Amino acid sequence: MLGGIGVQSQHAQFDTNDKQTTLKPLSEEALKFIYVNGEKLKSMKAVVLKPNDRIIFGTGSCFLFRN
């Protein structure tokens, strides 16, 4: 479980199938605090992640996507 400034209790969802992994914000409030490779997400649509994508939740939780 993550916490911190801007991180919601139901912040985002990762979905993985045999072809790809996607990241989808779970609320408009969470959307304001999700960045992929330094770019703020602009919609509630799921985004396809690629190896070495940097994901930031809130103001200080940074993760590197490895697949």
Residue pairs with C-beta under 8 A, 6 or more apart in sequence:
2 11
2 57
2 58
2 61
4 57
4 58
4 59
4 60
4 61
5 58
5 59
5 60
6 32
6 33
6 57
6 58
6 59
7 30
7 33
7 57
7 58
7 61
8 26
8 27
8 29
8 30
8 33
10 26
10 27
10 30
11 25
11 26
11 27
11 30
11 33
11 34
11 57
11 58
12 23
12 24
12 25
12 26
12 30
12 34
12 57
13 23
13 24
13 26
14 21
14 22
14 23
14 49
15 21
15 22
15 24
15 46
16 22
20 48
20 49
21 48
21 49
21 65
21 67
22 46
22 47
22 48
22 49
23 34
23 36
23 46
23 47
23 49
23 55
24 44
24 45
24 46
24 47
25 31
25 34
25 41
25 44
28 44
31 41
31 43
31 44
32 40
33 56
33 57
33 58
33 59
34 40
34 41
34 55
34 56
34 57
35 41
35 54
35 55
35 56
36 47
36 49
36 53
36 54
36 55
36 56
37 53
37 54
38 54
41 47
49 55
49 65
49 67
50 65
50 67
51 65
51 66
51 67
52 64
52 65
52 66
53 64
53 65
54 62
54 63
54 64
54 65
55 62
55 63
55 64
55 65
56 62
56 63
57 63
